[in-house]
Amino acid sequence: MQTNLRATQELFRLTNPTAIIEMQQRFVREHLDTVMQSTATLVRAVRCTANETLHPLEAQVAQRQQAHHSYRTAAE
């Protein structure tokens, strides 16, 4: 929000078309940097959650496989 306000204020001070284009380019770069930082934060959170969830699921699968193997061995 501060970036938008600063860009708007700066836009009103500019009269040269080249300066306006440079300001717009800077705004787009800042916006994309923010989006990429936010995306990286989100991906890190998803990765952490997946890691925390994966281990218990793998343990449960291993227990079921072992129980199934034990059941088949006992039945034979």
C-alpha positions in Angstrom: 0.0 0.0 0.0 2.8 2.4 0.8 4.5 1.6 -2.5 1.2 2.5 -4.3 0.9 5.8 -2.4 4.6 6.6 -3.0 4.2 5.8 -6.8 1.1 8.0 -7.1 2.7 10.9 -5.3 5.8 10.6 -7.5 3.7 10.4 -10.6 2.1 13.7 -9.9 5.5 15.3 -9.5 6.8 14.0 -12.9 6.3 15.9 -16.1 8.9 14.2 -18.4 7.5 11.1 -20.2 10.9 9.3 -19.8 10.8 9.9 -16.0 7.2 8.5 -15.9 8.3 5.4 -17.8 11.3 4.9 -15.5 9.0 5.3 -12.5 6.6 2.7 -13.9 9.4 0.3 -14.5 10.7 0.7 -10.9 7.1 0.2 -9.6 6.8 -3.0 -11.7 10.2 -4.3 -10.4 9.3 -3.6 -6.8 5.9 -5.3 -7.3 7.4 -8.4 -8.8 10.1 -8.5 -6.1 7.3 -8.5 -3.5 5.3 -11.2 -5.3 8.4 -13.4 -5.6 9.3 -12.9 -1.9 5.7 -13.7 -0.9 5.7 -16.8 -3.1 9.0 -18.0 -1.7 7.5 -17.6 1.8 4.4 -19.5 0.9 6.4 -22.4 -0.7 8.7 -22.6 2.4 5.5 -22.9 4.6 4.0 -25.6 2.3 7.3 -27.5 2.2 7.5 -27.4 6.0 3.9 -28.6 6.4 4.5 -31.4 3.9 7.6 -32.5 5.7 5.8 -32.6 9.1 2.8 -34.5 7.5 4.8 -36.9 5.5 6.7 -38.7 8.3 3.6 -39.7 10.3 2.0 -40.9 7.0 5.0 -43.0 6.1 5.1 -44.5 9.5 1.4 -45.4 9.3 1.9 -47.0 5.9 4.9 -49.0 7.2 2.8 -50.2 10.2 0.0 -51.4 7.9 2.3 -53.2 5.6 4.0 -54.9 8.5 0.6 -55.9 10.0 -0.6 -57.2 6.6 2.6 -59.2 6.2 2.2 -60.6 9.8 -1.4 -61.5 9.0 -0.4 -63.3 5.8 2.4 -65.2 7.6 0.1 -66.3 10.4 -2.5 -67.5 7.9 -0.1 -69.7 6.1 
